[in-house]
């Protein structure tokens, strides 16, 4: 069963660096093991915030069920207006399968360019705001991940937060339900906050 562990520690924003286990170990755990773990015995090193967020985006797919199998041959993670994170995802997903399908990354500049895809990450610098993106998507079954303080209240299903220099995330079950997405209890158990409650 897939599990997530405590998120990695991040250094102050100048270059947005992250403290955690060596990146090769982190990626090895992500790609070869069913868990994202950070052994305390390993010396701390620095890695980009984008790399850690890309790893989380990749792993989120294991903890979410879509209402039907994707029509396309690929599993697509779209990145809205964040070239650096898209590049990290491209490196991470190369020659990998997600939900049994080859994974691909699409860098887009507008939600109108999102003709397909299962996950959409909205870059922090995107000027249109999460609310406008959600209006454009309607109730399409797309896992929307935002990266701003009020991401959940704007309609995203998952929102990244930086807490005590660690990448954390919060989840909105109401937003996931509207998109007909099922979020596993394993993911909810390691979220910083869960908005809404299951019956």
N, C-alpha and C positions, 0 to 999 in steps of 0.2 A: 504494500500500500504506500502511495506517495505521501511524503511528509515534508513540511517546511520547518526550518529551525529559526533561531533568533537571527534577525537581520544583521548585516555587517556594519561595523563602525566607520564613520566618514570623517575626514578631516575638514577644516574650515574651507569655505567656498573658493578661494583663489585656485582655480584649476579643478575644483570640486574633486578632491581625492578621497578615497575610501581606505579605511584600515580593516584588514581581515586576513584570512589565510592566503597563501600564494594563489594567484589567479589560475595557474594550471590545475591546482588541487580543486579550487572552486568549480571550474568548468568540468573537471573530471567527475566530480560528484554530481553535477547537473546532468551530464550526458550519460554517465555510466551507472549511476546509482539512483534509487528511487527517492533520495533525500537531498536536501540542500543543507549541509552541515558545516560548521566552522570550528574545527578542533581547537581547544584552548591551548594545546601544547605546541602549536606551530607559531613561530615568530611572526609578529605583525608586519605587513608590508602595505604599500599604498596602491590603490587602483581607482580608476575613474568612477564617478557616480553613475555615468552613462552605462558603463559595463555592468554594474550591479543591477540597475533598472532593466537593462536588456535581459539579464539572466532571469529576473522575476517575470518579465513579460513572457518569456519562453516557458517558464514553469507554471504560470497561471493556467495554461491550456490543459494541464493534467488534472486540474481541480474544478473544471467547468464543463458542463454538458450542454451542447447546443440542441435545439428542438429537432433538428434533422441533420443528416450527414451533409457536409458541404457539397454543392453541385459541381464545383470545380475540381480539377485533379490535384490542386495544391491547397495547402493550408496557408492562408495569407495573414500576415501581421502588417497592418498599415501604420505608418508613422506620419503624423501631420506636423509639418514645419519643425522638424528637429533632425537635421542631417547627421549630427554627431552620434545620436542614439541609434539612428537607422544604420549607420556604419558598424556600430558595435553589434547590433542584431544580425547584420549580414555575416559578420565573422562567426558569431555563435551558431547560427542556424545552417551554415554551409554543410551540405550533404547529410542533413538530419531530417528525421521524420517527426511530424507532430500529428497526433491523432491518426497515425498510420499513413499520412500523406507527406509528400515532400514539402518542406517549409520554404516560403519565400517572403521577402520584405519589400513593401512598396512605400516609397517616400512620396507623399502627396502634399500639395500646397493649399488645397481646398477640400471640404467634405464632399463637394460635387464630384470630385475625381474618384471617390470610393464607390466603385461599381460592384465590388464583391469584397470578401474578406471576413474573417472571424473575429479578429482583435483590432482595435484602433487605439493607438496611443496619441494623445493630444499634447504636443510639446508646450512647455511652459511659456515660450515666447510667442505662441500663436496669438495674433491680435484679435481674432474673432470671438474668443471666449467659448467655454464649454457649452453654455446654454444654447448658443446658435448652432453649434455642431449637433447637439441632441435634437433640435428642431428639424434640422436637415435630414437626420437619420430616421426620425419617426420611431416606430417600434420594431425596426429591423433587428434580428437576433445577432447583434454585434456586441462583443464585450468592449466597452469603452473605458479606457484607463486614462485618468487625468493626472495633472501634476501641479495643483494649486491649492491654496488654503480652503477654498469653498467648493472643491470639485464635486463632492457628493450632493451638496445642495443645488448645484447646477445641473445634476442629472446623470453624472458618471456612475458606473457600477463599482469601480475601484479607483482609489485616489492615493497617490504617493505622498508621503510626508517625510520631512527630515526632523527627527526627534533625537536630541542629544547626540548629534552627528551620526545618526544611524538612519538608513533607509527603512521606513516602515510603510504600512499601507492600511487603509480603511476600506470597508465594503458596505455598499448599499444593497440590501436584499430587495427593497422595493423597486429600485431601478433594474435589478437583474430580473425580477419577476415580470416587469413590463416588457422586457425584451425576450421573455420566455427562456431565460438561461437558468440553469441549476448550478448553484455554487456549493461545493462540498463542505461538510462540517470541518474537515481537516484544514481547509484554507481559512475558514472563519475562526478556528481556534487560535490561529497565530496572527490574526488581524489586530491592529491596535484598537480599532473600534468597529462595531457592526451596527449599522443603522437599520432599524426595522427588526422584526422578530418573526420567526417561523411559527405557524399555528401549532 
